[in-house]
């Protein structure tokens, strides 16, 4: 007799997607619940979503956790998940949403739209002076995964010269002009007009963009971060902006989150902040992508074949 597996899905689904999940794992008892109870978690063999570590604690029967986020840093902390639990993420689902958000912020900085918005709120009619362009700009991608790659391709299509810096060596995409490993970061920072960050949160990337590195950037350059807030030292960035070391920064992620209401970064010149909302479920395509990844992995799990997006817990991604 085929073992029945209890499956909890906490992200949004359509009836058609639910039917495809059941077809992919015929022996699955599916529960679609955004806020599962402790009893549900205790009986779950498979969970798909993004619970807090505390919410995972009762899941003593868990065999596979499909995170519906790309970042899994809080789940690779020792003790959060037993070592024998398979961990996969939603890498590939968020590139479009987050890259477009980063691109929007980049344009806003280059065209001084943040200043014009402030003027609008104060009913001030004033020319804020020269602007810059993405065309012929040197864009440095710090992280060239799904998000960084999507941002880079869009920047390239708009006429930028795109350079990638990645944590580990790998083949250079055709659309990228140059590619280096992390050892070349400092020299590439000095050349860049736009630094676009989409790194995962790991021990290696924690605080990688500190005051020393920001000082290597051009005073006309801008910093954009859509990866993890821990990769930028927040107080250092605040100091750099107030000293005019760089022209601006657009952040969707910060450390800490939420950013305290009295933190000086809110009012730093050239700072544009959004509250970690570039991804999540805001773009419908993202939710469709998450569902497709999970359905594909359910099929692979049923067939005892390799799943996509398996996390290396030591590396953290």
C-alpha positions as CSV (number, residue, x, y, z in Angstrom):
1,X,0.0,0.0,0.0
2,X,1.3,3.4,-1.0
3,X,2.1,5.6,2.0
4,X,0.0,8.7,2.3
5,X,1.9,12.0,2.7
6,X,0.4,15.0,4.5
7,X,1.2,18.1,2.5
8,X,0.6,21.7,3.6
9,X,0.7,24.5,1.1
10,X,0.5,28.0,2.6
11,X,1.1,30.2,-0.5
12,X,-1.7,31.3,-2.9
13,X,-3.0,28.7,-5.4
14,X,-5.7,28.4,-8.0
15,X,-8.0,25.5,-8.4
16,X,-6.1,24.5,-11.5
17,X,-2.8,24.6,-9.7
18,X,-4.2,22.5,-6.8
19,X,-5.4,19.9,-9.2
20,X,-2.0,19.7,-10.8
21,X,-0.3,19.3,-7.4
22,X,-2.6,16.4,-6.6
23,X,-1.9,14.8,-9.9
24,X,1.9,15.3,-9.4
25,X,1.8,13.6,-6.0
26,X,-1.2,11.2,-6.1
27,X,-0.5,9.9,-2.6
28,X,-0.6,13.4,-1.1
29,X,-3.2,14.6,1.4
30,X,-3.1,18.3,0.6
31,X,-4.2,21.0,3.0
32,X,-4.2,24.6,1.6
33,X,-3.9,26.9,4.6
34,X,-2.2,30.2,4.9
35,X,-2.0,29.9,8.7
36,X,-1.6,26.2,9.6
37,X,-2.2,25.2,13.2
38,X,0.4,23.4,15.3
39,X,-1.5,20.1,14.9
40,X,-1.3,20.5,11.1
41,X,2.4,21.2,11.3
42,X,2.9,18.2,13.6
43,X,1.4,15.9,11.0
44,X,3.0,17.4,7.9
45,X,5.5,15.4,5.8
46,X,5.8,18.2,3.2
47,X,5.4,21.9,3.8
48,X,5.5,24.6,1.2
49,X,5.6,28.3,2.3
50,X,7.7,30.5,4.5
51,X,6.9,29.9,8.2
52,X,8.9,31.4,11.0
53,X,11.4,29.0,12.7
54,X,9.0,28.9,15.7
55,X,6.2,27.7,13.5
56,X,8.4,25.0,12.1
57,X,9.2,23.7,15.6
58,X,6.1,21.3,15.9
59,X,6.9,19.7,12.5
60,X,8.6,16.6,13.8
61,X,7.5,14.5,10.9
62,X,8.7,16.8,8.2
63,X,10.7,15.3,5.4
64,X,10.8,18.1,2.8
65,X,10.4,21.8,3.2
66,X,9.8,23.8,0.0
67,X,10.4,27.5,0.8
68,X,8.4,29.8,-1.4
69,X,11.1,32.5,-1.0
70,X,14.5,32.6,-2.6
71,X,16.4,33.6,0.6
72,X,16.6,30.7,3.1
73,X,19.1,32.2,5.6
74,X,16.9,31.8,8.6
75,X,16.2,28.2,7.8
76,X,19.8,27.1,7.5
77,X,20.6,28.2,11.1
78,X,21.6,25.0,13.0
79,X,18.6,23.6,14.9
80,X,15.8,25.2,12.8
81,X,15.5,22.1,10.6
82,X,16.7,18.6,11.3
83,X,19.6,17.6,9.0
84,X,17.6,14.9,7.2
85,X,14.9,17.4,6.1
86,X,15.2,18.2,2.4
87,X,15.3,22.0,1.9
88,X,14.5,23.6,-1.5
89,X,13.7,27.2,-2.3
90,X,11.9,29.3,-5.0
91,X,15.0,30.5,-6.8
92,X,13.9,31.6,-10.3
93,X,10.5,32.8,-9.2
94,X,11.5,36.4,-8.2
95,X,13.9,37.6,-10.8
96,X,11.4,39.6,-12.8
97,X,9.7,41.3,-9.9
98,X,12.8,42.3,-7.9
99,X,14.9,43.2,-11.0
100,X,12.2,45.5,-12.3
101,X,11.8,47.1,-8.8
102,X,15.6,47.6,-8.7
103,X,15.5,49.1,-12.2
104,X,12.7,51.5,-11.2
105,X,14.8,52.7,-8.2
106,X,17.9,53.0,-10.4
107,X,16.0,55.3,-12.9
108,X,14.5,57.3,-10.0
109,X,18.0,58.0,-8.7
110,X,19.6,58.7,-12.1
111,X,16.7,61.1,-13.0
112,X,16.4,62.7,-9.6
113,X,12.8,61.6,-9.3
114,X,13.2,61.3,-5.5
115,X,14.0,65.0,-5.3
116,X,11.2,66.0,-7.6
117,X,8.7,64.0,-5.5
118,X,9.8,65.9,-2.4
119,X,9.4,69.1,-4.3
120,X,5.9,68.0,-5.3
121,X,4.9,67.3,-1.7
122,X,6.1,70.8,-0.8
123,X,4.5,72.4,-3.9
124,X,7.9,73.6,-5.1
125,X,8.6,74.2,-8.8
126,X,12.3,73.8,-9.2
127,X,14.8,72.4,-11.7
128,X,17.1,70.0,-9.8
129,X,19.9,70.0,-12.5
130,X,21.8,67.4,-14.5
131,X,20.8,63.8,-14.7
132,X,22.6,60.6,-15.9
133,X,21.6,57.7,-18.1
134,X,21.7,53.9,-18.1
135,X,23.0,54.0,-21.7
136,X,26.8,53.7,-21.6
137,X,26.7,53.3,-17.8
138,X,29.0,50.7,-16.3
139,X,26.8,48.4,-14.3
140,X,28.4,46.2,-11.7
141,X,26.3,43.2,-10.7
142,X,27.2,41.9,-7.2
143,X,25.5,38.6,-7.5
144,X,24.5,37.1,-10.9
145,X,21.8,34.6,-10.0
146,X,18.2,34.9,-11.0
147,X,17.7,38.4,-9.8
148,X,21.1,39.8,-10.8
149,X,20.9,38.1,-14.1
150,X,17.5,39.5,-14.9
151,X,18.6,43.0,-13.8
152,X,21.8,42.7,-15.9
153,X,19.9,41.6,-19.1
154,X,17.6,44.5,-18.8
155,X,20.4,47.0,-18.2
156,X,22.3,45.5,-21.2
157,X,19.1,46.0,-23.4
158,X,19.1,49.6,-22.3
159,X,22.7,50.2,-23.5
160,X,24.7,49.6,-20.3
161,X,28.1,47.9,-20.1
162,X,27.5,45.0,-17.7
163,X,30.1,43.5,-15.4
164,X,29.3,40.6,-13.1
165,X,31.0,39.7,-9.8
166,X,30.0,36.3,-8.4
167,X,30.9,34.4,-5.3
168,X,32.2,31.4,-7.3
169,X,33.5,30.9,-10.8
170,X,31.2,29.9,-13.6
171,X,30.5,30.4,-17.3
172,X,30.0,34.0,-18.4
173,X,26.5,34.6,-19.9
174,X,26.5,35.9,-23.5
175,X,24.8,39.1,-22.6
176,X,27.5,40.0,-19.9
177,X,30.5,42.0,-21.0
178,X,32.9,41.0,-18.3
179,X,32.7,38.6,-15.3
180,X,34.9,38.1,-12.3
181,X,34.9,36.3,-8.9
182,X,34.7,38.1,-5.6
183,X,38.4,38.7,-5.4
184,X,38.1,41.4,-8.0
185,X,35.3,43.2,-6.3
186,X,37.3,46.2,-5.0
187,X,38.9,47.0,-8.4
188,X,35.5,46.8,-10.1
189,X,33.8,49.0,-7.5
190,X,36.1,51.8,-8.5
191,X,34.9,51.6,-12.2
192,X,31.2,51.2,-11.7
193,X,28.5,53.8,-12.2
194,X,25.8,51.6,-10.8
195,X,26.3,48.8,-8.3
196,X,23.4,46.4,-8.2
197,X,23.4,43.9,-5.3
198,X,21.4,40.7,-5.2
199,X,23.5,38.5,-3.0
200,X,22.1,35.9,-0.6
201,X,22.5,36.3,3.1
202,X,25.5,34.1,4.2
203,X,28.5,34.3,6.5
204,X,30.6,35.2,3.4
205,X,28.3,38.1,2.3
206,X,27.5,39.6,5.7
207,X,28.6,43.2,5.7
208,X,30.4,42.8,2.4
209,X,29.5,46.4,1.5
210,X,31.0,48.4,4.3
211,X,32.4,52.0,4.5
212,X,35.8,50.9,3.2
213,X,34.2,49.4,0.1
214,X,31.8,52.2,-0.4
215,X,34.7,54.6,-0.4
216,X,36.1,52.8,-3.4
217,X,33.0,53.8,-5.5
218,X,32.8,56.9,-7.6
219,X,31.2,59.9,-5.9
220,X,28.8,59.9,-8.9
221,X,27.8,56.2,-8.5
222,X,24.7,54.8,-7.0
223,X,24.1,51.6,-5.0
224,X,21.0,49.4,-5.4
225,X,20.3,46.5,-3.2
226,X,17.5,43.9,-3.8
227,X,19.1,40.9,-2.2
228,X,19.6,40.8,1.6
229,X,19.9,43.8,3.9
230,X,22.7,42.1,5.9
231,X,25.1,42.5,2.9
232,X,25.3,46.3,3.5
233,X,26.4,47.8,6.7
234,X,23.5,50.2,7.3
235,X,25.3,52.7,9.5
236,X,28.2,52.8,7.1
237,X,25.9,53.5,4.2
238,X,24.2,56.3,6.1
239,X,27.6,57.9,6.8
240,X,28.7,57.6,3.2
241,X,25.6,59.3,1.9
242,X,25.9,62.1,4.4
243,X,29.5,62.6,3.5
244,X,28.6,62.6,-0.2
245,X,30.9,59.6,-1.0
246,X,28.3,58.3,-3.4
247,X,25.4,60.0,-5.3
248,X,22.6,57.8,-3.9
249,X,21.3,54.4,-2.8
250,X,18.1,52.6,-3.5
251,X,17.3,49.8,-1.0
252,X,14.4,47.4,-0.7
253,X,16.3,45.4,2.0
254,X,17.9,46.7,5.1
255,X,19.5,45.6,8.4
256,X,17.6,45.7,10.7
257,X,14.1,45.2,9.3
258,X,11.9,47.0,9.9
259,X,14.2,49.9,9.9
260,X,13.6,51.8,13.1
261,X,11.6,55.0,12.6
262,X,14.3,57.1,14.2
263,X,17.2,55.6,12.1
264,X,19.1,58.4,10.3
265,X,19.2,56.5,7.0
266,X,15.5,57.5,6.5
267,X,16.6,61.1,6.0
268,X,20.1,60.6,4.5
269,X,20.6,62.6,1.3
270,X,20.2,60.4,-1.8
271,X,18.6,57.5,0.1
272,X,15.4,55.9,-1.3
273,X,13.9,53.1,0.7
274,X,11.1,50.5,0.2
275,X,10.1,48.1,3.0
276,X,11.2,44.7,1.5
277,X,8.3,44.5,-0.8
278,X,9.9,44.0,-4.2
279,X,9.3,40.3,-4.1
280,X,6.6,38.5,-2.0
281,X,3.4,37.9,-3.9
282,X,2.9,41.4,-5.3
283,X,3.5,40.5,-8.9
284,X,1.1,37.7,-10.2
285,X,3.8,36.2,-12.3
286,X,5.8,35.5,-9.1
287,X,3.0,33.4,-7.6
288,X,2.7,31.5,-10.9
289,X,6.4,30.8,-10.9
290,X,6.3,29.6,-7.2
291,X,3.5,27.2,-8.1
292,X,5.3,25.9,-11.2
293,X,8.5,25.2,-9.2
294,X,6.6,23.3,-6.5
295,X,4.5,21.3,-8.9
296,X,7.7,20.3,-10.8
297,X,9.3,19.3,-7.5
298,X,6.2,17.3,-6.4
299,X,6.5,15.3,-9.6
300,X,10.2,14.7,-9.0
301,X,9.6,13.8,-5.4
302,X,6.9,11.3,-6.4
303,X,9.3,9.8,-9.0
304,X,12.2,9.7,-6.5
305,X,14.2,11.9,-8.9
306,X,16.3,15.0,-8.3
307,X,14.4,18.1,-7.2
308,X,15.3,21.6,-8.4
309,X,16.7,24.3,-6.1
310,X,18.1,22.0,-3.4
311,X,19.9,24.1,-0.8
312,X,23.4,23.5,0.3
313,X,23.1,24.3,4.0
314,X,26.8,25.0,4.5
315,X,26.8,27.6,1.8
316,X,23.4,28.9,2.7
317,X,21.9,28.9,-0.9
